[in-house]
């Protein structure tokens, strides 16, 4: 009986060591490789009709390029 128990324990130990040797996971990819697209390069701002709002803060009450309906436009009183 003791020999049978020793054989079972040996078999379990060997099976565990075989399953533990599946191999190391692959090394992690670098962020540049794993990125969906490459956004490196020179970035510039596009000058549009709103360029003056990016250059300086407009004065209070200046809403020239904000889409406002006539009903919501403030009256100059």
Secondary structure, DSSP 8 states (H G I E B T S, - for coil): -HHHHHHHHHHHHHHHHHHT-S--------HHHHSSS---S-------TTHHHHHS---TT--TTS---TTTS----
